[in-house]
Amino acid sequence: MVRALPERGRIWIDVHDRVDPDLWLASREAGRDLAPADPAVAATGHRLDAAAAVFMEKPRMLANRTVQLSAMLAEIGLAEAPSALLERLTAAQRQIGGRGLYGEMCQHYFNARSQGLPPERALAVRIERGRAGR
């Protein structure tokens, strides 16, 4: 992939965009364009790789959905960093087992959080349901 400027102001990475998801997502979270060699970019890349191992979506879509979920939560007064969301949802899917759908996990998490559940309980409910569904 080409390491183009992340254009952190964009709200979505299109399939034809020439920006790496790890660079874009890390820059979005930092609130400024980061250099490709910034340690936060590498850490974000590791999070995306870990998520791609347990979800069916590719890193580009994982980054998009993570930013979308973070924005949706912020709109209802629940600020959660994209990196924390990605780690939490990936850990939950690992506990469920198999490969899941990240968009489905994000929607469940948002619904549970909007109903007042704290992050840990929102994910515990999803893990319980996911294990029961196997």
N, C-alpha and C positions, 0 to 999 in steps of 0.2 A: 504494500500500500504506500501511497505517496504521503509524505509528511507535510501537507499544506497547512497554512495558518488555520487555526481552529474556528475562527469566526464565532466566538463564544456567544454572540448575540443571537445567532440563529436558533430557532426553537426545535428543529428536527434535523436529522442527518438523512438525506435522501440517498437512495441506492446509488445514484450517479455522482454524489458529492465526493470530492477528493480530500477528505479529512479523516484521520484515524479516530475511531470512537474513543480510545483511551485519552488521546490528547484533547479532544472536544469536551468529553465529560469532566476531566480533571480541570480544564480551563473554566468550564461553567461553574463548577463548585468553588473554585478559587476566586471567581469574579473578575478574572483578568486572563489574557492569553499567556499561557505558560510555554516555555521552551520545550521541545520534544525530549530533552535530556533531564528535565525536572524530575526529581524522585516521585512526586505526586502522580506523574503520568505513568511511571512504571507500576506504582501501587495500584492505580486504577486499571491498568492492563491486566494485572494479576487477578483483581476482583472480577473483571469481565471474563477472563479465561475460566475462572472457577465457576462462574455462573453458566457459561456456555457448556460446561461439562455436565451440568445437572438439568438444564433447561433446553428446550428444542430450538430456541431462537439463537441467532448469530449475534456477535458483539454489537454490531450497529443497532439492531433492534433492541437489545438489552439496554444500551445507553439511552436510546430514545424513550423507552418505556420508563426507565428510572427517572429521567428528568420530568416526564409527564406526571408520574406519581408524586414526586417531590412538589411540583407546582400545584397539583390538586390538593395535597395535604396543606400546603401553605395557604391556599384560598379559604380553608376552613379553620385557620389559626393553629395548625399543627406543623411547625417547621421541623423537617427531618432532612438531614444531608443526604444527597444521592449515594455517597460512599457507604453510609450506615444502612440505608435501605437495601442496597445491593448485597451487602454482607448478611443482613438479617434474612432476607428472602432466600438467598442461596443456602444458608445454614438450615432454614426450615425445609427446603426441598431435599437436602441431604438426609434429614431425619425421616422424611416421608419415604424416600427411596425412589429409584427409577428416574426417568426424565419427565419433567413437567412442562407446563406452559407458563411462561413468565407473565404474560398478559393476564392470565387467569389468577395467578398468585397476586399480582398487583391489584387487581379488582377486588379480590377478597380482602386484602389488607386494607385498602382504602375504605371499603364498606364497614369493616370491623372498627377501624379507627374513627370513622365518622359517627359511629354509634357509641363512642366513648371508651372503647377498650384500650388499655395501654398497649404499647408495642408487643411486649412479651405475651400477653394474653391473646391478642389478635392472632399472633402466629401459632400459639399453642392450639387454638381452636382449629386452625387450618391443618396443622400437623395431625391432630386427632381425626379429623374428617378424611384427610388424605390416606392415613394408614387404614382406616376402616373401609375405604373404597378399593383397596388392593385386592 
